Amino acid sequence: MAKALDLSRFGGIQGTKLVPEDLEHDAAIVTISEYGEQKNTGEGRSLSAVLRYSEAPERLHYLNRTQLEYLVKKLGDDTDKWIGRKVPIHKIEIPFEDTKHLKVYVMEPKDWDQAFTDAGLTSTGGAPAITGTPAKKKGAK
């Protein structure tokens, strides 16, 4: 069972979200150090899933349902066992209404093996920092 993150120690939610500018390259392999669920006050929303990575402990990665499904498919549904596991993330344009927004997103499961290979890692090997060796996106030169 996931435990709630204590967001108060980071001065609240503002300014702590992992953003594309935090990644030096288009993609990176990161290590999950903490998983939590935060109650939302917005209409129609009950919980947000949040990850913290060892490579950027001051940042929080808020996950949508799709990203959670990717993680469950690759890591299983026991979130306690996610701690210490490596995950490929990348910058991606997400369409919203009439515009596209650049976001940090967990890579699709089908691209994980190639991301680890491109970074010279296995899913259990050492991971570079967010500003370290990039994982190449599929089709990247």
Summary of the structure (lengths in Angstrom):
residues: 141
radius of gyration: 14.7
end to end distance: 40.8
largest distance: 43.7
contacts: 372
relative contact order: 0.23
helix: 23%
strand: 34%
